[in-house]
Amino acid sequence: MHWTRLSTEDLLAVPIKDLGLELETSPLQARLAELQAELERRSIPFRPYAWLSTEWFTPDDATGFAIPFYLAHPRLVRLERAQMLEVEGATRRDCMKIMRHEAAHALDNAYGLRKRRRWREVFGPATAPYSSAYTPDPNSRAYVQHLDYWYAQSHPLEDFAETFAVWLQPGSRWRRRYEGWPALEKLSFMDELMRSLESRPPIHRTRRREEPLHRVRMTLGEYYEQKKEIYASEGTPAFNGQLRHSFPRGEGRADEAPRLAPFLRRHRTRLVRQVASATGQHRYLLDHVVREMTLRARTEDLRIPRGEEGALLDSAILLTSLSSQFVYGGHPRYQR
Protein backbone atom coordinates (compact mmCIF):
# COMPACT_ATOMS: atom_id res chain seq x y z
CA MET A 1 0.00 0.00 0.00
CA HIS A 2 1.27 3.47 -0.89
CA TRP A 3 2.09 5.63 2.12
CA THR A 4 -0.55 8.21 1.15
CA ARG A 5 -3.26 5.65 2.05
CA LEU A 6 -1.79 4.59 5.37
CA SER A 7 -3.34 5.45 8.72
CA THR A 8 -1.58 8.14 10.75
CA GLU A 9 -0.12 5.52 13.07
CA ASP A 10 1.32 3.50 10.18
CA LEU A 11 2.48 6.61 8.33
CA LEU A 12 4.53 7.75 11.33
CA ALA A 13 6.50 4.50 11.09
CA VAL A 14 7.66 5.27 7.52
CA PRO A 15 11.30 6.46 7.15
CA ILE A 16 11.42 9.91 5.58
CA LYS A 17 13.91 8.77 2.93
CA ASP A 18 11.36 6.19 1.74
CA LEU A 19 8.66 8.74 0.95
CA GLY A 20 10.08 9.14 -2.55
CA LEU A 21 9.34 12.86 -2.68
CA GLU A 22 10.71 15.00 -5.51
CA LEU A 23 10.57 18.79 -5.51
CA GLU A 24 10.26 18.82 -9.32
CA THR A 25 6.97 16.88 -9.27
CA SER A 26 5.46 18.70 -6.27
CA PRO A 27 3.39 21.91 -6.01
CA LEU A 28 6.56 23.59 -4.75
CA GLN A 29 8.04 23.61 -8.24
CA ALA A 30 5.49 26.19 -9.39
CA ARG A 31 6.30 28.40 -6.41
CA LEU A 32 10.02 28.12 -7.07
CA ALA A 33 9.37 29.10 -10.70
CA GLU A 34 7.39 32.09 -9.43
CA LEU A 35 10.37 33.15 -7.32
CA GLN A 36 12.67 32.82 -10.34
CA ALA A 37 10.28 34.97 -12.36
CA GLU A 38 10.32 37.67 -9.68
CA LEU A 39 14.11 37.79 -9.87
CA GLU A 40 13.99 37.92 -13.65
CA ARG A 41 11.56 40.86 -13.59
CA ARG A 42 14.09 42.69 -11.41
CA SER A 43 16.86 41.91 -13.95
CA ILE A 44 18.83 39.95 -11.37
CA PRO A 45 20.67 37.14 -13.21
CA PHE A 46 21.09 35.01 -10.08
CA ARG A 47 18.77 32.00 -9.73
CA PRO A 48 18.86 29.98 -6.50
CA TYR A 49 18.37 26.24 -6.60
CA ALA A 50 16.36 24.35 -3.96
CA TRP A 51 15.97 20.87 -2.50
CA LEU A 52 13.79 19.02 -0.01
CA SER A 53 15.04 18.53 3.53
CA THR A 54 13.65 18.61 7.08
CA GLU A 55 13.25 22.38 7.44
CA TRP A 56 13.78 25.77 5.81
CA PHE A 57 17.45 26.79 5.79
CA THR A 58 20.29 28.16 3.65
CA PRO A 59 23.69 26.61 4.43
CA ASP A 60 26.70 28.89 4.85
CA ASP A 61 28.23 29.72 1.46
CA ALA A 62 25.52 27.83 -0.46
CA THR A 63 23.70 29.52 -3.33
CA GLY A 64 20.55 27.46 -2.82
CA PHE A 65 18.18 26.68 0.02
CA ALA A 66 16.29 23.78 1.59
CA ILE A 67 12.51 23.44 1.79
CA PRO A 68 10.75 21.22 4.37
CA PHE A 69 9.58 17.96 2.82
CA TYR A 70 6.05 18.08 4.23
CA LEU A 71 5.17 20.93 1.85
CA ALA A 72 5.69 18.58 -1.09
CA HIS A 73 2.47 16.61 -0.57
CA PRO A 74 -1.03 17.45 0.81
CA ARG A 75 -1.07 14.30 2.98
CA LEU A 76 2.11 15.42 4.72
CA VAL A 77 0.78 18.95 5.14
CA ARG A 78 -2.18 17.46 6.99
CA LEU A 79 0.13 15.33 9.11
CA GLU A 80 2.29 18.34 9.99
CA ARG A 81 -0.79 20.32 11.04
CA ALA A 82 -2.10 17.43 13.13
CA GLN A 83 1.25 16.98 14.85
CA MET A 84 2.35 20.61 15.26
CA LEU A 85 -0.92 22.59 14.94
CA GLU A 86 0.52 24.87 12.27
CA VAL A 87 2.31 24.43 8.94
CA GLU A 88 5.02 26.96 8.14
CA GLY A 89 4.69 27.90 4.48
CA ALA A 90 1.51 25.94 3.75
CA THR A 91 -0.25 28.71 1.85
CA ARG A 92 1.12 30.16 -1.36
CA ARG A 93 1.49 33.58 0.28
CA ASP A 94 3.44 32.29 3.27
CA CYS A 95 5.57 29.95 1.17
CA MET A 96 6.58 32.78 -1.16
CA LYS A 97 7.46 35.01 1.79
CA ILE A 98 9.88 32.41 3.15
CA MET A 99 11.27 31.61 -0.29
CA ARG A 100 12.10 35.29 -0.85
CA HIS A 101 13.83 35.37 2.54
CA GLU A 102 15.89 32.27 1.78
CA ALA A 103 16.69 33.53 -1.71
CA ALA A 104 18.20 36.62 -0.09
CA HIS A 105 20.64 34.49 1.91
CA ALA A 106 21.57 32.53 -1.21
CA LEU A 107 22.02 35.74 -3.21
CA ASP A 108 24.19 37.22 -0.46
CA ASN A 109 26.39 34.12 -0.67
CA ALA A 110 26.51 34.29 -4.46
CA TYR A 111 27.73 37.90 -4.61
CA GLY A 112 29.52 38.25 -1.26
CA LEU A 113 27.36 41.26 -0.43
CA ARG A 114 27.96 41.22 3.32
CA LYS A 115 31.62 42.03 2.68
CA ARG A 116 30.78 45.45 1.27
CA ARG A 117 31.41 48.43 3.51
CA ARG A 118 28.06 50.08 2.80
CA TRP A 119 26.24 46.79 3.56
CA ARG A 120 27.87 46.74 6.99
CA GLU A 121 26.99 50.39 7.58
CA VAL A 122 23.32 49.77 6.81
CA PHE A 123 22.73 46.38 8.42
CA GLY A 124 25.62 45.91 10.85
CA PRO A 125 28.39 43.32 11.00
CA ALA A 126 27.49 39.95 9.52
CA THR A 127 30.04 38.43 11.88
CA ALA A 128 27.93 39.31 14.92
CA PRO A 129 27.13 36.09 16.83
CA TYR A 130 23.65 34.64 16.62
CA SER A 131 21.95 34.60 19.99
CA SER A 132 19.87 31.62 21.13
CA ALA A 133 17.18 34.21 21.89
CA TYR A 134 16.55 37.77 20.78
CA THR A 135 14.46 40.53 22.28
CA PRO A 136 12.29 42.17 19.61
CA ASP A 137 10.77 45.61 19.94
CA PRO A 138 7.29 45.57 18.35
CA ASN A 139 7.31 49.38 18.23
CA SER A 140 10.56 49.69 16.28
CA ARG A 141 10.38 51.27 12.85
CA ALA A 142 14.03 50.63 12.09
CA TYR A 143 13.21 47.22 10.59
CA VAL A 144 10.78 45.93 7.99
CA GLN A 145 7.97 43.64 9.09
CA HIS A 146 7.86 40.47 7.04
CA LEU A 147 8.19 37.07 8.75
CA ASP A 148 6.71 36.49 12.20
CA TYR A 149 8.33 37.40 15.50
CA TRP A 150 9.93 40.59 14.10
CA TYR A 151 12.61 38.36 12.67
CA ALA A 152 14.53 41.20 11.02
CA GLN A 153 15.62 42.25 14.51
CA SER A 154 17.35 38.95 15.27
CA HIS A 155 20.63 39.49 13.35
CA PRO A 156 22.13 41.71 10.59
CA LEU A 157 21.94 38.85 8.09
CA GLU A 158 18.24 38.37 8.85
CA ASP A 159 17.68 42.13 8.63
CA PHE A 160 19.17 42.02 5.13
CA ALA A 161 17.12 38.97 4.12
CA GLU A 162 13.87 40.44 5.41
CA THR A 163 14.55 43.78 3.71
CA PHE A 164 15.28 42.01 0.43
CA ALA A 165 12.08 39.96 0.71
CA VAL A 166 9.97 43.10 1.15
CA TRP A 167 11.78 44.80 -1.74
CA LEU A 168 11.32 41.81 -4.06
CA GLN A 169 7.65 41.11 -3.31
CA PRO A 170 5.50 42.23 -6.25
CA GLY A 171 3.12 45.04 -5.37
CA SER A 172 4.60 45.60 -1.91
CA ARG A 173 4.61 49.41 -2.39
CA TRP A 174 7.42 49.60 0.11
CA ARG A 175 8.05 53.30 -0.45
CA ARG A 176 4.53 54.14 0.66
CA ARG A 177 4.29 51.41 3.31
CA TYR A 178 7.49 52.49 5.09
CA GLU A 179 7.29 56.22 4.50
CA GLY A 180 8.67 58.01 7.55
CA TRP A 181 10.29 54.84 8.91
CA PRO A 182 14.07 54.53 9.37
CA ALA A 183 13.63 51.15 7.64
CA LEU A 184 13.00 53.05 4.40
CA GLU A 185 16.72 53.86 4.23
CA LYS A 186 17.46 50.13 4.21
CA LEU A 187 14.94 49.52 1.45
CA SER A 188 16.33 52.39 -0.62
CA PHE A 189 19.82 50.97 -0.20
CA MET A 190 18.50 47.56 -1.25
CA ASP A 191 17.01 49.08 -4.38
CA GLU A 192 20.33 50.70 -5.21
CA LEU A 193 22.29 47.53 -4.41
CA MET A 194 20.09 45.28 -6.54
CA ARG A 195 20.26 47.69 -9.47
CA SER A 196 24.04 47.43 -9.29
CA LEU A 197 23.72 43.66 -9.80
CA GLU A 198 21.63 43.90 -12.96
CA SER A 199 23.16 41.70 -15.68
CA ARG A 200 26.11 40.84 -13.41
CA PRO A 201 26.61 37.07 -13.05
CA PRO A 202 27.27 35.69 -9.54
CA ILE A 203 30.89 35.44 -8.45
CA HIS A 204 30.22 32.23 -6.52
CA ARG A 205 28.07 29.23 -7.46
CA THR A 206 27.42 25.95 -5.68
CA ARG A 207 25.17 22.91 -6.09
CA ARG A 208 25.67 21.63 -2.56
CA ARG A 209 22.63 20.10 -0.87
CA GLU A 210 22.91 19.72 2.88
CA GLU A 211 20.81 16.98 4.53
CA PRO A 212 18.91 15.99 1.36
CA LEU A 213 15.78 13.94 1.91
CA HIS A 214 17.16 10.66 0.58
CA ARG A 215 19.69 10.66 3.42
CA VAL A 216 17.21 11.28 6.25
CA ARG A 217 16.83 7.87 7.86
CA MET A 218 14.57 8.78 10.77
CA THR A 219 10.92 7.86 10.60
CA LEU A 220 8.19 10.47 10.51
CA GLY A 221 7.35 9.54 14.09
CA GLU A 222 10.95 10.14 15.21
CA TYR A 223 11.01 13.42 13.31
CA TYR A 224 7.95 14.72 15.12
CA GLU A 225 9.13 13.44 18.47
CA GLN A 226 12.33 15.46 18.07
CA LYS A 227 10.48 18.49 16.75
CA LYS A 228 8.05 18.55 19.66
CA GLU A 229 10.89 18.25 22.15
CA ILE A 230 12.59 21.28 20.61
CA TYR A 231 9.42 23.35 20.61
CA ALA A 232 8.50 22.32 24.14
CA SER A 233 11.92 23.34 25.48
CA GLU A 234 11.91 26.78 23.88
CA GLY A 235 11.43 29.93 25.87
CA THR A 236 11.94 30.71 29.52
CA PRO A 237 11.09 28.21 32.28
CA ALA A 238 8.66 30.79 33.65
CA PHE A 239 6.65 30.66 30.40
CA ASN A 240 6.16 26.90 30.58
CA GLY A 241 5.77 26.94 34.36
CA GLN A 242 2.95 29.48 34.33
CA LEU A 243 1.02 27.45 31.78
CA ARG A 244 1.37 24.26 33.80
CA HIS A 245 0.38 26.05 37.01
CA SER A 246 -3.01 27.00 35.57
CA PHE A 247 -3.49 24.06 33.24
CA PRO A 248 -2.19 20.67 34.45
CA ARG A 249 -0.86 17.93 32.23
CA GLY A 250 -3.07 15.06 31.17
CA GLU A 251 -2.48 11.46 32.09
CA GLY A 252 -3.69 9.84 28.88
CA ARG A 253 -7.13 8.79 30.12
CA ALA A 254 -10.10 9.20 27.82
CA ASP A 255 -12.31 10.66 30.59
CA GLU A 256 -9.92 13.47 31.52
CA ALA A 257 -10.59 17.20 31.39
CA PRO A 258 -10.71 18.76 27.89
CA ARG A 259 -7.45 19.57 26.14
CA LEU A 260 -6.27 23.17 26.26
CA ALA A 261 -4.79 23.39 22.75
CA PRO A 262 -8.05 23.12 20.75
CA PHE A 263 -9.73 25.45 23.28
CA LEU A 264 -7.09 28.12 22.61
CA ARG A 265 -7.46 27.66 18.86
CA ARG A 266 -11.21 28.23 19.09
CA HIS A 267 -10.93 31.31 21.27
CA ARG A 268 -7.76 32.83 19.83
CA THR A 269 -9.47 35.85 18.23
CA ARG A 270 -11.56 36.57 21.33
CA LEU A 271 -8.57 36.39 23.66
CA VAL A 272 -6.46 38.68 21.48
CA ARG A 273 -9.26 41.23 21.19
CA GLN A 274 -10.04 41.26 24.92
CA VAL A 275 -6.44 41.52 26.12
CA ALA A 276 -5.55 44.14 23.51
CA SER A 277 -8.52 46.25 24.58
CA ALA A 278 -7.64 45.94 28.28
CA THR A 279 -3.88 46.46 28.03
CA GLY A 280 -3.23 48.38 24.80
CA GLN A 281 -0.77 45.66 23.80
CA HIS A 282 -0.14 44.99 20.09
CA ARG A 283 -2.64 42.52 18.66
CA TYR A 284 0.11 41.21 16.41
CA LEU A 285 2.20 40.36 19.46
CA LEU A 286 -0.73 38.88 21.37
CA ASP A 287 -1.68 36.69 18.43
CA HIS A 288 1.84 35.25 18.32
CA VAL A 289 1.81 34.56 22.06
CA VAL A 290 -1.52 32.71 21.81
CA ARG A 291 0.00 30.59 19.05
CA GLU A 292 2.97 29.81 21.32
CA MET A 293 0.60 28.95 24.17
CA THR A 294 -1.37 26.66 21.85
CA LEU A 295 1.72 24.88 20.58
CA ARG A 296 3.09 24.29 24.06
CA ALA A 297 -0.30 23.20 25.33
CA ARG A 298 -0.29 20.61 22.55
CA THR A 299 3.24 19.32 23.18
CA GLU A 300 2.72 19.29 26.98
CA ASP A 301 -0.80 17.79 26.73
CA LEU A 302 -2.22 20.49 29.01
CA ARG A 303 -5.84 20.22 30.18
CA ILE A 304 -8.65 22.51 31.36
CA PRO A 305 -9.40 21.69 35.03
CA ARG A 306 -12.62 23.74 35.21
CA GLY A 307 -15.29 25.21 32.92
CA GLU A 308 -14.72 27.29 29.80
CA GLU A 309 -15.43 30.64 31.45
CA GLY A 310 -12.80 29.96 34.07
CA ALA A 311 -10.40 28.80 31.36
CA LEU A 312 -11.00 32.00 29.38
CA LEU A 313 -10.23 34.13 32.41
CA ASP A 314 -7.09 32.14 33.23
CA SER A 315 -5.98 32.28 29.59
CA ALA A 316 -6.49 36.04 29.42
CA ILE A 317 -4.46 36.58 32.61
CA LEU A 318 -1.69 34.34 31.29
CA LEU A 319 -1.71 36.06 27.90
CA THR A 320 -1.29 39.45 29.59
CA SER A 321 1.66 38.18 31.62
CA LEU A 322 3.32 36.05 28.95
CA SER A 323 3.18 38.73 26.26
CA SER A 324 5.58 40.83 28.34
CA GLN A 325 7.89 37.85 28.91
CA PHE A 326 7.72 37.02 25.22
CA VAL A 327 9.15 40.40 24.27
CA TYR A 328 11.44 41.22 27.16
CA GLY A 329 12.59 37.69 27.89
CA GLY A 330 13.88 37.09 24.38
CA HIS A 331 12.57 34.77 21.71
CA PRO A 332 14.39 31.72 20.39
CA ARG A 333 12.30 30.83 17.34
CA TYR A 334 13.87 30.56 13.90
CA GLN A 335 17.46 29.96 12.96
CA ARG A 336 17.53 30.06 9.17
Buried (B, 14 or more C-beta within 10 A) or exposed (E): EEBEEBEEEEBBEBBBBBBEBEBEEBBBBEBBEBBBEBBEEBEBEBBBBBBBBBBBBBBEEBBBBBBBBBBBBEBBBBBBEEBBBEBBBBEEEBBBBBBBBBBBBBBBBBBEBBEEEEBBEBBBEBEEEEEEEBBBEBEBEEBBBBBBBBBBBBBBBBBBBBBBBBBBBEEBEBEEBBEEBEBBEBBBBBBEBBEEBEEEEBEEEBEEBBBBBBEBEBBBBBBBEEBBEEBBEBBBEEBBEBBEEBBBBBEEEEEBBBBBBBBBBEBBEEBBEBBBEEBEBBEBBBBBBBBBBBBBBBBBBBBBBEEEEEBBEBBBEBBBBBBEBBBEBBBBBBEB
